Amino acid sequence: MSNRHILAELRLNPTEWHRRGMTAPNEIDQLVTERLGHRYTNNSLNTAEPSYADFFVAA
């Protein structure tokens, strides 16, 4: 088994991301989708990228 194959498997495992103090990419996508709803999806048809303004509300 090559190192690239092993790394690819580790990248798919959320526990490996958490062990290193990070959030897995699929979890980040889920958080963004929950926050932005229909304005953001992980869909290739939707090219709109989230920005900081999507997450902060003026006081």
PyMOL commands that set and color helices and strands:
alter all, ss='L'
color gray80, all
select helices_A, chain A and resi 3-12+14-19+25-39+52-54
alter helices_A, ss='H'
color red, helices_A
deselect
rebuild
show_as cartoon
